[in-house]
Amino acid sequence: MSVADVDSATDQTRGTVFETDLTARLDRLPWGRFHTLLVFALGITWLLDGLEVTLAGSVSGALKESPVLHLTNADIGLAGGAYICGAVLGALFFGWLTDRLGRRKLFFITLALYICATAATAFSFSLWSFMLFRFLTGMGIGGEYTAINSTIQEFTPARFRGWVDLTINGTFWIGAALGAGGSIILLDASWIGGDLGWRLCFGIGAALGLVILVMRLWLPESPRWLLIHGQAEEAKAIVEDIENRFREQGHDLPPPAGKTLRLHARDHTPLREIFDTLFNTYRQRALVGLTLLTAQAFFYNAIFFTYALVLTEFYQVPSASIGWYVLPLALGNFCGPLLLGRLFDVVGRRVMISLTYAVSAVLLTISGYLFEQGVLNVTQQAIAWMVIFFFASAAASSAYLTVAETFPLEIRALAIAVFYAFGTALGGIVGPTLFGELIDSHERGPVFIGYLIGAALMLLAAAVQAIWGVASERKSLEEVARPLSQAKD
């Protein structure tokens, strides 16, 4: 490793320029036990989010019947908005800290916040306390998304990145299934039921979070983050340790492919450079990311946060039985990324992302029309949503993949945060609140209009991706987006 002192124009400090092949060495690794453990310890964040969202919907009937809270449909939609608002602010704040302080520190801090907040939700005593704790829970989850997405991207070999990222995002629906199953048991009057049941439901997330906290203790810091922060020797030690594990398992590692990187060290990236990079240098990519995340956020949050309300209001499904209808929906959502994920690496990002967004929009329009006409019974409606979300889940997961891999390393976590925040604020806060009001009309027509809005946004996103999307499949992160700290040749 050669070292020379040069001026860093962007860092406003004296930087150290060095050559490294560590990123290429990470990309040449085969899939192994290290990556599997990494996915389990970090990817479980999506499971927690799925658990929280499902619980909020599955226990909505119990929340309305609670002698303490006695929430209305509009109140439940508002609480869903509070959760999303917390996720937006948490993503922005913790995303900024993740790029500045490191991935590892933040995924412990955000998980601790989540555990405390979701446990506190179980002790809510009024609408405002419930909303506050949901807001704080959202902050923890939003911060998790930025820290976890960036870490997984930076460890996963390029040829596996699309499938791995989509599959991990799909585990959201394992959490959804857990939430649904937990609500079935805990809301059953013959077991627990009533006011105590929904409180115990929120304890599931806190218990899982404590297990995850222990699982993450062995995880190292991202070598890519360490490199740009002047800690090349520590990054090298981490990569060598990973390589040694593979050799001990009998793997013969090929030589790294591609050129070495010449980077200059920096302790932070100035805000002016961050915003110039996001909205000037990569303006087109920013438009794509914002459109994809906004469309999927409205599509998902508007429909899924109010899923239980539709079942109870229009199909007279008892609140204690909501979980049974969430399970097939969760199955379709999990299988979509799992079965379609490989195609995002083989066929390519541009085609597959556009296709899954467009198919989701068309299917929602057809299903919404049949719902409005009263053609579907509750079982048929559940099957229709299961098929829709088979494609929509892959589409939504690809939106997070896009914003995580198409921006430079130095601002990756904040880029995820910014577009997640804008997209979720536009689509996620408005969606649940709007649909809560539409359902309170007690008529199918207004709800169908809401579905049409979601479908239109998905079609718009499909068009934007088809025209301006980046073909980043099987390319290293540094090839997709040149690091800001890369020294000029």
Secondary structure by P-SEA (a helix, b strand, c coil): cbbbbbbbccccccccccccaaaaaaaaccccaaaaaaaaaccaaaaaaaaaaaaaaaaaaaaaacccccccaaaaaaaaaaaaaaaaaaaaaaaaaaaaccaaaaaaaaaaaaaaaaaaaaacccaaaaaaaaaaaaaaaaaaaaaaaaaaaaaccccaaaaaaaaaaaaaaaaaaaaaaaaaaaacccccccaaaaaaaaaaaaaaaaaaaaaaccccccaaaaaaacaaaaaaaaaaaaaaaaaaacccccccccbbbbbbbbccccaaaaaaaacccaaaaaaaaaaaaaaaaaaaaacccaaaaaaaacccccccaaaaaaaaaaaaaaaaaaaaaaaaaaacaaaaaaaaaaaaaaaaaaaaaaaaaccccaaaaaaaaaaaaaaaaaaaaaaaaaaacccccccaaaaaaaaaaaaaaacaaaaaaaaaaaaaaccaaaaaaaaaaaaaaaaaaaaaaaccccccccccccccccccccccc
